[in-house]
Amino acid sequence: MKNEAPNKELEWTNLVLGIGLACAALMFTGAPAAAWNAGIIGSRIGLCSAIALYCYGDWVQWSNLTLSSWAVVAPFLLGFGSYWL
């Protein structure tokens, strides 16, 4: 296992975007399920990116891929779009 991330810029980007998603949960006050989802997923993406900056591992990349995929698919599967119509 490597101790050095091959591309730290990507990890910093993931960290900032994860924190941004977690903070975006404040915008979804009318949709509590969307707010909880954004807060939890965003904080976990940020946490995995912070861990990858400290000690790199392949599992961090896979967990970030899984969490990010869920962040994209969740509004469609959980029906968050119905709150805005």
C-alpha positions as CSV (number, residue, x, y, z in Angstrom):
1,M,0.0,0.0,0.0
2,K,1.2,3.4,-0.9
3,N,1.4,6.2,1.7
4,E,1.4,9.0,-0.9
5,A,-1.7,9.9,-2.9
6,P,-0.9,10.0,-6.6
7,N,-2.9,13.2,-7.2
8,K,-3.5,15.3,-4.1
9,E,-5.3,18.0,-6.1
10,L,-8.1,15.5,-6.7
11,E,-8.4,14.8,-3.0
12,W,-8.5,18.5,-2.2
13,T,-11.2,18.9,-4.8
14,N,-13.2,16.0,-3.3
15,L,-12.8,17.5,0.2
16,V,-14.1,20.9,-0.8
17,L,-17.0,19.5,-2.8
18,G,-17.9,17.1,0.0
19,I,-18.0,20.0,2.5
20,G,-20.0,22.1,0.1
21,L,-22.6,19.3,-0.3
22,A,-22.8,19.0,3.5
23,C,-23.3,22.7,3.8
24,A,-25.9,22.7,1.0
25,A,-28.1,20.7,3.4
26,L,-29.1,24.0,5.0
27,M,-30.9,24.9,1.7
28,F,-33.2,21.9,1.9
29,T,-35.3,23.0,4.9
30,G,-38.5,22.1,3.1
31,A,-37.3,18.6,2.3
32,P,-35.9,17.0,5.5
33,A,-35.0,13.7,3.7
34,A,-32.9,15.6,1.1
35,A,-31.2,17.6,3.8
36,W,-30.2,14.6,5.8
37,N,-29.0,12.8,2.7
38,A,-26.9,15.8,1.6
39,G,-25.5,16.3,5.0
40,I,-24.5,12.7,5.7
41,I,-23.2,12.0,2.2
42,G,-21.3,15.3,1.9
43,S,-19.6,14.8,5.3
44,R,-18.6,11.3,4.5
45,I,-17.1,12.3,1.2
46,G,-15.2,15.0,3.0
47,L,-14.1,12.6,5.6
48,C,-12.9,10.0,3.1
49,S,-11.0,12.7,1.2
50,A,-9.3,14.0,4.4
51,I,-8.3,10.4,5.2
52,A,-6.9,10.0,1.7
53,L,-4.8,13.2,2.2
54,Y,-3.4,11.8,5.5
55,C,-2.9,8.1,4.5
56,Y,-3.7,7.1,1.0
57,G,-5.4,3.7,0.3
58,D,-7.4,2.2,-2.6
59,W,-10.4,1.7,-0.3
60,V,-10.7,5.5,0.0
61,Q,-11.1,5.9,-3.7
62,W,-13.7,3.2,-3.9
63,S,-15.7,4.6,-1.0
64,N,-15.6,8.1,-2.6
65,L,-16.8,6.6,-5.9
66,T,-19.7,4.8,-4.1
67,L,-20.7,7.9,-2.1
68,S,-20.5,10.2,-5.0
69,S,-22.6,7.8,-7.2
70,W,-25.2,7.7,-4.4
71,A,-25.2,11.6,-4.3
72,V,-26.0,11.6,-8.0
73,V,-28.6,8.9,-8.0
74,A,-30.4,9.6,-4.6
75,P,-32.6,12.5,-5.8
76,F,-34.1,10.2,-8.5
77,L,-34.5,7.1,-6.3
78,L,-35.8,8.9,-3.2
79,G,-38.0,11.3,-5.1
80,F,-36.5,14.6,-4.0
81,G,-37.8,16.3,-7.2
82,S,-41.4,16.1,-6.0
83,Y,-40.6,18.7,-3.3
84,W,-39.8,21.4,-5.9
85,L,-42.9,20.9,-8.1
